[in-house]
């Protein structure tokens, strides 16, 4: 088995994807998506990270972040996933979901996929991909119709519940 390598060079943005355990639709509920966005905002502040863009899908998350002051992706992801796991499980404790699934199982798959983004063109490509993800999944007709992404901020300058910073 090869060792996973994560590059945390300053100046690189990180396009990160992570999925719900067994690709379950744990984020199909509005409140679970709100938990992920709210916790993202807290972790952005805690880790002195800049959020470039995001989308919260029913069974996975895409985020584009940048660590300008020596921050690192690994502690950011560890803390974000840990806090969201706790809050999502607490919310789901008395739900229909808990009657069908064992809440002792994890919320997230253990790992995440991190892609270093080194050019402005690639940042725009990743933002377009994220923002069009809900359209491709038939969750919305246009990127701006989907509430749990940064598309509305980029298209109309409207708040999306967390601070977005262009690079």
Secondary structure, DSSP 8 states (H G I E B T S, - for coil): ---------TT-EEEEEEEBGGG--TT-SHHHHHHHHHHHHHHHHHTT-EEEEEEE-SSEEEEEEE--SS--HHHHHHHHHHHHHHHHHHHHTTSHHHHHS-TTS-SB-S--EEEEE-SHHHHHHHHHHHHHHHHHTTS-SSGGG-SSBSHHHHHH----SS-----
